[in-house]
Amino acid sequence: MAEPNPFDIFDPLPISPLAKVAPAALSMVPNGFQAMEQPATKKPNFFDQFDEPAPATQPPPGVSPDNPFLRFHQQPAAAAPVAAKEPNVFDQFDEPAPGTPAAKTQLDAAGDVGGGIVHGMVNAATGFFGGVGALQQAERGAAGNALESHGYPSAAAMVRSVPTLPSGADLNGMIERVMGPLYRKPETTAGQYASTIAEFAPGAAIGPGGLIRKIMEAAVPGVASETAGRVAPAGYEGAARLAGGLAGNLGTAAAAARATGADRAIVAATRGMEPGTLRTGQPVLDTGRGIGVPLSGPEGIQFATNNGTKLGELQRVVEGSTGGGPTMAAFYANRPDQMRAAATNAFDTIAPQSIAPSTLGPRTAAAADTAINDVRQGINAQTRPDYARAEAHLVDPADFAPMRTPAFDASLGRLRGDPVLGPEIAHLPDNSGRVIDLVTKDMGARSQALSATGEGFNPLLAERYASGSADARDILRDPARGGVQAYDDALTAQAQARAQNLDPLTQGPLGQIAGRGGGRGTLSGTQAVGDAILPAAAERGQAGELADATRRIGALDPEAIAQLVRQRMGDQYDASATALIGGGNHSGGAKFAKDMAGTPQKQANIDAVLGALPNSPQAPQAVNTLLDTLRATGRRLPPGSNTAADRAMQDTLSEQNTLGGAVTAVRTQGRSLFANVGGKARQAALGRQTGRLADLFTAPDSADRIADIVQRGVEPVFANALLRQSLQTPGAMGQR
């Protein structure tokens, strides 16, 4: 019988008067009024609706169910205990009961996550190093069970007592004793997930990929493994965790291996090319962007690999497509202006643009002539002592007589009567070395004048002067014939110096520049001299001569030679990159690079001349960077016909994967099997893939991204996933 309740007086049924007044009844209900206090209840949880309902409670006999104080009755001693509600898997997400400090809860959760990470990393290490011991213990247990089942308990006990290496669980126990509170199993959901992800993290180091990919390769299988273990029936947690981790690893591998039509086209276009080789195109892109001429990925790779791939053809397909064409057109819209601006910046490192270009040719020619005269005067100064000794020598009259030919006497008479030279030799006899030397020189000049076509041309008379000059010189330089050794020494030294030092200058670029300034005061003169210092038609091996001429002129007029070189390059760019009818010349930069430095000898000439300029130290690198970038722009193929190769690439790009084809078929109720609808689907796929390729080709890191695609195409992603799983399995199946 139930204990009397002081609130039974409110029952509608009759109650004994003793029960109303008996004070002992109250004392028999321990803490009776405490039942009226509101218990601390947890905050309602959305998932409480899934709780099993508590068994219904019947009121005590004789008590009305309408009594609101029914809850304060003592239950009969023999009554069965109230059944607790069935645990709900979502109870773990309940809010803490009121009164719990929020700050302390958050701190405990954060600490549990940190402890979970430590726990997971330790489990990963112990699982790896304890894998052999776990396998030995499993084998030992299986053998003991087999022996025992066949009736050999003693042998089974002996087998079970065989020592093995420590397993992961054994190592965990040791570490727990050493680390103490620092090593603890996580208790919160977040901590347990953090622990599992940490266990899977070391395995993510297997295979290539960036930081984001590595995070996914640890987090996805870790979350999958932990979730599978939580929902698995009792006794199957380890197997479920193994299956979950394997599914996560295979899922990330499938995502990494997922090849779109664009990826397949890139792999096909670069077949046989290593990813590392493709990456050599990235510095080309970086250089072009640095000077203001952005290049596409195919342009950079084709330049770096010397057209070693089919990416140029693939880009042409993309440029001609409706999906990628607009992106590529916008990318190339400003290329002519970009190239011209880059060329101007490079030329400015040579010298500023002259405001009087017509004067550059005459100025440079004058400096070249001065340089040649300086060399000639140096030779004369070197031989002057020998000439002085020869000039004082008097030839014996008997030896002088053979010199007196009619041509000799004619030149002697002209010299004696010359108002300039006559007074210099008036005090000297005709047979003196000084007079004879001047006469022979005049005879030689007369011979050359008479040999030249024009007024006074007389080859017979020219021969008489030439032979007479030679005979007189031979006598004067031969002591046996009345001459003097000093004169022979002077002529020999002068001939050698001229052959070694003067003739190469007069006959090479310096002499050409000195003699090609005839267009003085006109732009044609500057163009002629500019072509002499950087010839349009290069001669093999002439780089050294050009560098020498540049240095000699630069020593006399450094500004003129630098501005002349700049003018030569600027004029060539204008000629090569002339705008086409209907728009800018996109290939003008490549044509300039070909016209200016299209052969190894032309490139060598540019390097030699720029390196010899006295005040332009940055010019060689700047100009060569420009030339390389402009050469790379030439790797872009012009729009062409729809070739068989183009159509094959379009087929690859428009090919749908299996899932995409199935979705299309369902969406069109099977009509996609017919050519019309199927063609539209392929066209849509082509647009998507060419659009993706256009974005890829115009990206600043395009070459690296293309190499990444090729790397993924040859990467054994599933083998790597299984290898990761093999390292993660011991920790995943260990004690939680």
Phi, psi and omega in degrees: 000139184291148175298144177295143179247128182300343181267007177294345181297340181270001177294147176288343181276157177298143179231147180299136177298332180294325181293335181283331188248349184288111180291337181295336183297323180292322182291340180281350179256103183295132179048047187302318185275352175295337180295341181280346179290145177285118179292154176285114182251155178284156178294138183303142180246140181303329185273001177296340180295342180268002178293149172289134179293145178287149179300141180295142181254125180273141177292155178297153179302140176080004181247134183288138178289347180277358181286121181291345181262019182302330186290347182269000179292141169289135176285147176302146182301326184274357184293147179289145179297148180291131182289131177288151182291152179295133180300142180250134184298338182271358179300337181295343181263006179299145172291146178296153181299148179304144180102347179279127181298125182296320181299319180293322179297315180295322179295318179296320180295317179296318178296324179292324177295315178298316177297325178296322178296315178298316180299318181294318180295320178296316179300321179298317181290314181292326177296322180290309183285338179262009182298318181294318179296320178298319179294319178296318180294323178294318178296318180297318179293319180296320180293319178298318179297321180294317180295319181294322180291338178263010174088028179236069183296325180294317179294323179296317179296323180295317180295319182292342180269358179294128181292148178228171173292155179294140176274179178299321179296320178297316180295323178299319179297319178297315182295322180297322178291328181281314186277336179064230184296339181292337180249107182218150176284135180293147182250332180273163179298315181298319179295320180293321176294320178298322179296316181293318178297321178296325177296326184273348186298314182301325180294335181292348179290346182283131176091166181280176177133159180273188185297316182298317180296320180294322177297317180293323181289344173264318187286316186297306178293330178295313179295318180297319181294314182295318180295318179298319178296328182287323184268355183285150175297158179302136179093348182242014184298316183299314179296322180294319179297320177298314181295319179297316178297319178297317179297320179294319179294317178293327178294315178294326177294319179297321178294320180291327183272353183299117183250119176277175177299323178297317179296318180296321179295321179293316179298319179294322182287341182246019183303134180088358182252129180288146178304322179298325177291322178296328182291343177293346176283342183293318175301329177296317178296318181297320179294314179300316179295327181293330179259008174090017178236085180298136179248153174280161178303312178300323178299313181295317182290318179297323178292315183292328183257008181056052179060041183277000180229178176256021181293332177297316177295322179295319178295323179299321177297317181296318181296330180271002183267159176281335181283316183255345183303312180301320179296316180292322179297318178295324180296321184265358187303320185260012185299315180304315179293323179297316181294319180295318179296319179295321179295317179299318179296320179292318180294330179294337176288342176280307180188158174291155179295129180289139177273354177225069185298335182292341181272348185292320179298307179299319179298316181292321179296320179295320178294323179293319179296320178296320179297321179292317179297324177299319179293317180298316180295326177296322177294316180297321180295326181291326183263000183302319180300318179293321178296322180298319179292324181288325182294330180278352182281138176251127180278136179302141182305323180295323178281338181281334185303317181297339180286337191280070172274163177304323180293321179297313182296326180295315179293321179297318180295320179296319181294316181299324183268358181286131182291345181262306184275333182304310181299334182291331184244012183298327183272359184255143178286165183293332183269012177282151180300324180297314181293316182298320180296316180294321180295317180296325178292320179294323179296319178296317179296321179296320179297316180295322180293319181287338179280339183285138179293131180145197182295132181089006181297123180206091184296328180292316178293325178298322180292325180295318178294320182294314182290323179295321179295318182293318181295319181294321179293320181297322179291317184292332182266359183250109180301330181292338182252015177101002180275199184222139183295328181300324180291321178295320179297319181295315180294321180294314180295321180292321180296317179295317181295321178295316182295323184273325190245322187267314183300318177300329179285313183291330182266350182258200183302324181295317178293323178297317179294319180294328182262354183251020174268020183296338178274043184299134180084002179235155180293332180297327177296319178295320179296320180294317179292321178298321178290337177287327182275331174226084188295141175291326176250096186285147175256137183301130175083011186269002183301321181296319179296319180294319178296319180295316179298320180296317180295317182294318178290321180297330178291336182261321182213077185297327181293318183295314183292323179293317179291330177294316179297317178298318180298320180299315181289319179297318177297321179294321179297317179299322180288323184280324187257030178302133183297141178273162177293127177096001178160179181289160181269100181290337181261006183296323180295316179295323179293321176299315179299324178289315182292323185274322185217043186279350177236159178302325181289322177296319178296319178296322178297316179298314179300319182292314183293313181296322179291338181269350178294132187286333188235030182226065186293332183273350187297314183303312181292318182296316182291319180291325174298317177299314182298318179297317179295317179293326174296322180296326178296336179285351178280352176283122182281141178288157177304136181227190181285165180281084184283171178298323178294320178298317181294324178295320178293321178297321178298318179296318182290326184271356181289128178270150173284174185299316181295317179298320177296320179295317179298319179297318180296317179295317183296329182257016180051040176088350182291345179293349177286343180272158188298320186297305181292321178298321178297321178294321178295318178294323178295319178295318178297321179298318178297318180296315185288320178292327174296319179295319179294322179299316177297321180292314184293330183265002179287147179300328180256035187303315183297317178296320181291324175297317178297323178297319179297316179295321178299316178296326182294333181252358182283133176281075189297321183286324175297320177295322179297318179293324178294319176300318181296323180296327177282332184270343185299313182303317179291322183294326183263002180285185180292137180263000000 
